[in-house]
Amino acid sequence: MSKDDLYVMRKRKKIKLKDLSAHMGISISLLSRYENNLYHFTERNQKMYEDYIINKKLN
């Protein structure tokens, strides 16, 4: 799944950056830079990002 697809899914599920950053243990600004293609995650962080968004239930 592409990063753009995950971003759309995160928005659709109404997952806040605050909740995602708390789960991953990284800052909100780092997540924001990642979603704006200004920063690249390690493979481990990428997997955590994908898993959280895919497995999160709809609000």
Buried (B, 14 or more C-beta within 10 A) or exposed (E): EEBEEBBEBBEEEEBEBEBBBEBBEBEBEBBEEBBEEEEEBEEEBBEBBBEBBEEBEEE
